[in-house]
Amino acid sequence: MKTQPIDIIEDTPLIIGKKAFSSRFLLGTGKFKSKDNLSDAIRSSDAQIVTVALRRIDLERHEDNIIEYIPENVTFLTNTSGARNADEAIRIARLAKAAGCGTWIKIEVINDSKYLLPDNNETIKATAILADEGFTVLPYMYPDLYAARELVKAGAAAVMPLGSCIGTNQGLKAKEFIQILINEIDEVPIIIDAGIGAPSQAAEAMEMGADGVLANTAIATAEKPALMAKAFAQAILAGRLAYLSKLPPAKEAAEASSPLTGFLYEHHDNVR
Amino acid sequence: MVYYEIPMRIHVNGRISELNSSYSLHDFITHSAKKNDFIVAELNGHIIKKPDWETTRLNEGDTLELVTLYGGG
């Protein structure tokens, strides 16, 4: 019997602001050992959004600009790394726009140096002002439902809760609270940012119903970054397909997958 | 170009730079960076747009921030 090929991937694009993306993987560009590593990782990730940071120029070292290593047609999402309050985040966002890297901003306001946790209150303030100025604002936040609602009200184009602390590779430590955001915030995509240290963790986030995953450290610090980027891309897609296929719930008691009503017992009966 | 006997001092990215001639912002950035794409200049707290770099002159005591894109998560 001939069968027709089935197009199993019936997904809608990820829509953030006014743009639509087929990839749900956002890749960070920090910590790569070389710019060629970065370039290869972006290509093998198929990421359509990459994060970049703004820093002072080193006047003594005439370095290559990172932009030269990022493929065309990729959307830049500039982070406000280094900002300790809303005003500093706003200043960085305006500088990023003037630098010519567009108006997509990942607000990252951190004033805790040990855990690098985001300050939700300052993030909400910065989101309101920058969204009003026409920026597409993707705030990085601690997964708190009230804060997420305020961010949506303030004009955020997505909400990006942390999975666990930045750079720890600890995965979804905040899983239960992220699930609440996924369940309750319908207006904008939920993108899991920070702490995702393995493709399995990225897949888990997508199975939960996250709309996307942003990862950096796990890829950049892998021995083979391009290979790890591909692994993440496939895990994110796998998790997404599992979510779309509607995962059955976990059960307490075992339930056989093969029929047990069987010939074995009948056979014994016959022997007798 | 005007040359100064006493160098002019400006603060650039948190450090003092001594200039012995009068620079436009454009000349200073071209001299300081490999390429001037994706560079933003903030002079005394105000962003100077690229088309205005040629006509903006650096003066004694100015504070200049020159930033560009780097890798980040």
Chai-1 contact restraints between the chains, C-beta under 6 A:
chainA,res_idxA,chainB,res_idxB,connection_type,confidence,min_distance_angstrom,max_distance_angstrom,comment,restraint_id
A,G28,B,G73,contact,1.0,0.0,6.0,A-B,restraint_1
A,T29,B,G71,contact,1.0,0.0,6.0,A-B,restraint_2
A,G30,B,G71,contact,1.0,0.0,6.0,A-B,restraint_3
A,G30,B,G72,contact,1.0,0.0,6.0,A-B,restraint_4
A,G30,B,G73,contact,1.0,0.0,6.0,A-B,restraint_5
A,T51,B,G72,contact,1.0,0.0,6.0,A-B,restraint_6
A,T51,B,G73,contact,1.0,0.0,6.0,A-B,restraint_7
A,V52,B,L69,contact,1.0,0.0,6.0,A-B,restraint_8
A,V52,B,G72,contact,1.0,0.0,6.0,A-B,restraint_9
A,A53,B,Y70,contact,1.0,0.0,6.0,A-B,restraint_10
A,A53,B,G72,contact,1.0,0.0,6.0,A-B,restraint_11
A,L54,B,V67,contact,1.0,0.0,6.0,A-B,restraint_12
A,R55,B,Y70,contact,1.0,0.0,6.0,A-B,restraint_13
A,R56,B,N13,contact,1.0,0.0,6.0,A-B,restraint_14
A,R56,B,V67,contact,1.0,0.0,6.0,A-B,restraint_15
A,I57,B,A33,contact,1.0,0.0,6.0,A-B,restraint_16
A,I57,B,L66,contact,1.0,0.0,6.0,A-B,restraint_17
A,I57,B,T68,contact,1.0,0.0,6.0,A-B,restraint_18
A,L59,B,S32,contact,1.0,0.0,6.0,A-B,restraint_19
A,H62,B,K34,contact,1.0,0.0,6.0,A-B,restraint_20
A,N65,B,F38,contact,1.0,0.0,6.0,A-B,restraint_21
A,I66,B,L69,contact,1.0,0.0,6.0,A-B,restraint_22
A,I66,B,Y70,contact,1.0,0.0,6.0,A-B,restraint_23
A,I66,B,G71,contact,1.0,0.0,6.0,A-B,restraint_24
A,I67,B,F38,contact,1.0,0.0,6.0,A-B,restraint_25
A,N79,B,G72,contact,1.0,0.0,6.0,A-B,restraint_26
A,S81,B,G72,contact,1.0,0.0,6.0,A-B,restraint_27
A,L95,B,V40,contact,1.0,0.0,6.0,A-B,restraint_28
A,L95,B,V67,contact,1.0,0.0,6.0,A-B,restraint_29
A,A98,B,V40,contact,1.0,0.0,6.0,A-B,restraint_30
A,A98,B,I47,contact,1.0,0.0,6.0,A-B,restraint_31
A,A99,B,F38,contact,1.0,0.0,6.0,A-B,restraint_32
A,A99,B,V40,contact,1.0,0.0,6.0,A-B,restraint_33
A,G100,B,F38,contact,1.0,0.0,6.0,A-B,restraint_34
A,N216,B,G73,contact,1.0,0.0,6.0,A-B,restraint_35
